[in-house]
């Protein structure tokens, strides 16, 4: 709908769009300027005039937000009675919880139902939820599988959920050397197995955009995962992009066996020996780059880019951009 604007003499000058604004709560525990996904979701939502955004954060949080952001602070632990009051009157609740807070997901979903919220965007942001192999080796994937079971059990008239599956946080992971496999300064690379297994990756701004696009199509995205990607690529594809971006074609390359890496990482996670973050990163990498993980959403026939109007990008452009300008 558009509202007509008239000058003092009664003549029509132009029309201004009039939007039905949807109240939406965005709840994240990593929205600092240096955070991971939260800032990108918030930026995309605030850029869309159809959403009236309220950000929920803990009293003890040091999170920082853009000027003029509506913020509600709540008690640590997110007590369900308190969250019901916060969620009342909202059309949608978007969750972006860190791994350590995922045990609260079910109670937050329950609070959204009791508050009369129409749609929950679940804190998934992961891989192929139809694949049964990744949860066997990657603890975070196993946690996501449990989350899906809980969401499906909660389905009730008037309330629905959506999970956004985006694969690898690609440009963010380039800033991290993609789990230490690519070093653009030393020109070294560690390639798993043949390096030819393709998987889906999505850039951070595109993940943020997908949230707004999903909320704009409530019927088509209800009670299911939506799959997006900026592109599909293999470790060898990424290596070629690094070579182009650095202008160095002669890299030192080491090939490693994925099964050996999984065994070492799993033992490190169980025993607590070594760097657990490195071990977790290797298990995450295995869930992408090992055969049989179903991590190539395009090949699996899962992509919803066309449905949502999500643009495609390229590995070459992304690697070059991040190496030049950062995230």
C-alpha positions in Angstrom: 0.0 0.0 0.0 1.3 3.5 -0.8 0.2 6.8 1.0 -0.4 9.8 -1.3 1.4 13.0 -0.4 0.0 16.4 -1.5 1.4 19.9 -1.5 -0.3 22.9 0.1 -2.2 23.6 -3.1 -3.7 20.1 -3.1 -1.7 18.7 -6.0 -0.3 15.2 -5.8 3.5 15.3 -5.5 4.5 11.7 -4.9 3.6 8.6 -3.1 5.4 7.1 -0.1 5.3 3.4 0.7 3.3 2.3 3.7 4.3 -0.9 5.3 2.6 -3.2 7.7 5.4 -3.5 10.3 5.8 -6.9 11.9 7.1 -7.0 15.5 10.1 -9.3 15.7 12.3 -10.3 18.6 15.9 -11.1 17.8 17.7 -12.9 20.6 21.5 -13.5 20.4 24.4 -13.9 22.8 27.0 -12.8 20.3 26.0 -9.4 18.9 29.2 -7.5 19.8 30.8 -5.7 16.9 33.4 -8.5 16.8 30.7 -11.2 17.1 30.0 -13.9 14.6 26.5 -14.2 13.1 24.4 -11.9 15.2 25.5 -8.6 13.7 24.8 -9.8 10.2 21.2 -10.9 11.1 20.5 -7.7 12.9 21.8 -5.5 10.0 19.6 -7.3 7.5 16.5 -7.1 9.7 17.1 -3.4 10.5 17.5 -2.7 6.8 14.0 -4.1 6.0 11.2 -1.6 6.8 8.6 -4.3 7.3 10.2 -5.4 10.6 10.0 -3.6 14.0 13.0 -5.2 15.8 13.5 -5.7 19.5 16.8 -7.2 20.6 16.9 -9.3 23.7 20.1 -9.6 25.7 21.2 -10.6 29.3 21.7 -8.0 32.0 25.3 -9.2 32.4 26.0 -9.1 28.7 28.6 -6.7 27.3 27.0 -6.9 23.9 27.0 -3.7 21.8 24.3 -2.7 19.3 23.9 -0.1 16.6 22.5 3.3 17.6 18.7 3.5 18.0 18.4 -0.3 18.5 15.5 -1.2 20.8 17.0 -3.5 23.5 15.3 -5.4 26.3 17.5 -6.9 29.0 16.6 -10.1 30.8 17.8 -12.3 33.6 20.7 -14.7 33.0 19.4 -18.1 32.3 16.3 -16.7 30.4 13.6 -17.8 32.9 10.6 -19.0 30.9 8.1 -16.8 32.7 10.1 -13.7 32.0 10.6 -14.7 28.3 6.9 -15.3 27.8 6.3 -11.7 28.8 9.1 -10.5 26.5 7.8 -12.5 23.6 4.1 -11.4 23.9 2.8 -9.4 21.0 5.6 -10.5 18.7 5.0 -12.1 15.3 8.4 -13.9 15.3 11.3 -14.8 17.5 14.7 -15.3 16.0 17.3 -17.3 18.0 21.0 -17.1 17.5 22.5 -18.9 20.5 26.1 -20.0 21.0 26.9 -23.7 21.5 27.0 -23.3 25.3 23.5 -21.9 25.4 21.8 -24.4 23.1 20.4 -26.3 26.1 18.0 -23.4 26.6 16.6 -23.7 23.1 13.6 -25.9 24.0 12.5 -23.6 26.9 12.7 -20.6 24.7 10.7 -22.3 22.0 8.1 -23.2 24.6 8.0 -19.6 25.8 7.4 -18.4 22.3 4.4 -20.8 22.0 2.9 -19.7 25.3 3.4 -16.0 24.3 1.4 -16.5 21.1 4.3 -16.0 18.7 3.6 -17.1 15.1 7.1 -18.1 13.9 10.3 -19.2 15.6 13.6 -19.0 13.6 15.5 -21.8 15.3 19.2 -21.5 16.3 20.4 -24.0 13.7 22.6 -22.3 11.1 24.2 -25.6 10.1 24.4 -28.4 7.7 22.1 -31.0 6.1 19.6 -32.1 8.8 18.5 -35.0 6.6 22.0 -36.6 6.7 22.5 -39.2 9.4 26.3 -39.5 9.2 27.5 -36.0 10.3 25.9 -36.4 13.8 27.9 -39.6 14.4 31.2 -37.7 14.2 30.5 -34.1 15.0 29.0 -33.2 18.4 27.5 -29.9 17.3 25.7 -31.7 14.5 24.4 -34.3 17.0 23.1 -31.4 19.2 21.3 -29.9 16.2 19.7 -33.3 15.4 18.2 -33.3 19.0 17.0 -29.7 18.4 15.1 -30.8 15.3 13.4 -33.6 17.2 12.3 -31.2 19.9 10.9 -28.6 17.3 8.9 -31.3 15.5 7.4 -32.5 18.7 6.4 -29.0 19.7 4.5 -28.1 16.4 1.1 -26.7 17.3 -1.6 -24.7 15.4 -0.8 -21.0 15.2 2.9 -21.6 15.8 5.6 -22.8 13.4 9.3 -23.0 13.2 12.0 -22.6 10.5 15.6 -23.7 10.6 18.1 -22.0 8.2 20.8 -24.4 6.9 23.7 -22.5 5.4 26.6 -24.9 5.5 30.0 -23.4 6.2 30.1 -19.7 7.4 32.4 -19.2 4.4 33.9 -15.7 4.5 34.1 -15.9 8.3 36.1 -19.1 8.0 38.4 -17.6 5.5 39.4 -15.1 8.1 40.2 -18.1 10.4 42.3 -19.8 7.7 39.4 -22.3 7.3 40.2 -24.4 10.3 44.0 -23.8 9.8 44.0 -25.6 6.5 45.1 -22.6 4.4 47.9 -20.2 5.2 48.0 -17.3 2.6 51.2 -15.9 4.2 53.2 -19.2 4.2 51.4 -20.5 1.0 50.7 -23.8 2.6 47.6 -25.9 2.5 46.3 -29.1 4.2 43.9 -31.0 1.9 41.6 -33.7 3.3 41.5 -36.9 1.2 41.3 -36.1 -2.5 40.1 -32.6 -1.8 37.4 -33.0 -4.4 34.3 -33.4 -2.2 32.1 -30.4 -2.6 30.1 -28.7 0.2 27.9 -25.7 0.5 29.2 -22.4 2.0 27.4 -19.1 2.6 28.8 -15.7 3.3 27.7 -14.0 6.5 25.8 -11.1 5.0 23.8 -13.6 2.9 22.9 -15.6 6.0 21.6 -12.4 7.5 19.6 -11.6 4.4 18.1 -15.1 4.4 16.4 -14.5 7.8 14.5 -11.5 6.4 13.7 -13.4 3.2 12.4 -16.4 5.2 10.1 -14.2 7.3 8.7 -12.7 4.1 7.5 -16.2 3.0 5.8 -17.7 6.1 3.7 -20.3 4.4 6.4 -21.7 2.2 8.9 -22.0 5.0 6.8 -23.3 7.9 7.9 -26.3 9.9 10.9 -27.1 7.8 14.5 -26.4 7.1 15.4 -23.9 4.3 18.7 -24.5 2.6 20.8 -21.6 1.2 24.3 -21.2 -0.1 26.5 -18.7 -1.7 28.2 -21.5 -3.7 29.3 -25.1 -3.6 33.0 -25.7 -3.5 35.7 -28.3 -2.6 39.0 -27.8 -0.7 40.8 -27.9 -4.1 38.5 -25.2 -5.4 39.3 -23.0 -2.4 43.0 -23.6 -2.8 42.8 -22.4 -6.4 41.0 -19.3 -5.2 43.8 -18.6 -2.7 46.4 -19.0 -5.4 44.6 -16.4 -7.6 44.1 -14.0 -4.7 47.7 -14.2 -3.5 49.2 -14.3 -7.0 51.3 -17.4 -5.9 50.7 -20.6 -7.7 53.3 -22.8 -6.0 51.9 -23.8 -2.7 53.2 -26.5 -0.4 50.3 -29.0 -0.1 49.9 -31.8 2.4 47.1 -34.4 2.0 45.6 -36.0 5.2 43.3 -38.9 5.7 39.9 -37.9 7.0 39.3 -41.1 9.0 42.7 -40.6 10.8 41.9 -37.0 11.5 38.4 -37.9 12.9 40.0 -40.6 15.2 42.6 -38.2 16.6 40.1 -35.4 17.1 37.5 -37.7 18.8 40.2 -39.0 21.2 41.2 -35.5 22.0 37.6 -34.5 22.8 37.1 -37.5 25.0 40.4 -37.3 26.9 40.6 -33.5 27.1 44.2 -33.6 25.9 45.5 -31.1 23.4 43.6 -28.2 22.0 39.9 -29.1 22.1 38.9 -26.2 19.8 41.3 -27.5 17.2 39.8 -31.0 17.6 36.2 -29.6 17.3 37.3 -27.7 14.2 38.6 -30.9 12.6 35.3 -32.7 13.3 33.4 -29.8 11.8 35.7 -30.0 8.7 35.1 -33.7 8.5 31.3 -33.1 8.5 31.9 -31.1 5.3 34.8 -32.5 3.4 34.4 -36.2 3.9 32.4 -38.3 1.5 28.9 -39.2 2.5 28.1 -36.1 4.7 25.5 -34.7 2.3 27.0 -31.3 2.7 26.5 -30.2 -1.0 23.0 -28.8 -0.8 22.8 -28.3 -4.6 23.7 -31.9 -5.4 21.2 -33.1 -2.7 18.5 -31.1 -4.4 17.8 -29.0 -1.3 18.6 -25.4 -2.2 15.9 -22.7 -1.5 17.9 -19.8 -3.0 15.3 -19.3 -5.8 12.4 -19.5 -3.4 13.9 -16.9 -1.1 15.5 -14.7 -3.7 19.0 -15.3 -2.4 21.8 -14.3 -4.8 24.7 -16.6 -5.7 28.3 -15.6 -5.3 31.7 -17.0 -6.2 34.6 -18.5 -4.2 37.2 -16.5 -6.2 35.5 -13.1 -5.4 34.9 -14.1 -1.7 38.5 -15.2 -1.0 39.9 -12.2 -2.7 37.6 -9.8 -0.8 38.4 -11.3 2.6 42.1 -11.4 2.0 42.1 -7.8 0.9 39.5 -6.2 3.2 38.7 -8.6 5.9 35.2 -9.5 6.9 
